[in-house]
Amino acid sequence: MPEIQNGVIEKIQNSKFRGIRLQGNGLWVVVLKVNNKYIRGGTFKDEILAARRYDQLARQHHGEFASLNFEDNHDYDDVNE
């Protein structure tokens, strides 16, 4: 389904990872829903780094109940771009 932003209809580019999508400028944006509000986690050139950032935010906000992209227990505190 198309998304309307700034009066322009864009096709949403899906990722195989949870919580990220490809923007028209070629960057992956991270979005997490918390308490019925969306939190942006930044934009990344690399899809995997974006997915790691999503996991970081999910752990931060949902703790042990977070649905993650990666099952490893690495703490990627330095995932920023």
JOGIZI-V792132 format. One record per run of one state. SS is the DSSP state (hx for helix, st for strand, lp for the rest). FROM is the first residue (numbers start at 1). TO is the last residue. If there is no record, write none. Layout:
SS:FROM:TO
SS:FROM:TO
//
This chain:
lp:1:1
st:2:5
lp:6:7
st:8:11
lp:12:12
st:13:14
lp:15:19
st:20:22
lp:23:27
st:28:34
lp:35:36
st:37:44
lp:45:46
hx:47:65
lp:66:81
//
